[in-house]
Amino acid sequence: MIDYDSPVAPYRQVAAILRARIESGDLAPGSRLPSIATLTQEYGIARTTAGKALRLLVDEGLAEMSPGMGTFVTGKAPA
């Protein structure tokens, strides 16, 4: 869960959780990541926080956004 007392921003905590799932193989290449709505419900975060977490994974090359379809795990290895 999210630790609001942590110096690490909540969006970075959510991104770290998703990154760990990708790296462990729980979310394989081509898998759809949880939607913003799902992340807000699951972690009790704001929509903007969930969006920032997903965008961070995209920026890292671990995911790609497909408008109208969702965010998917790429086949690329983490940098």
Order of alpha helices (4+ residues) and beta strands (2+ residues): alpha-alpha-alpha-beta-beta
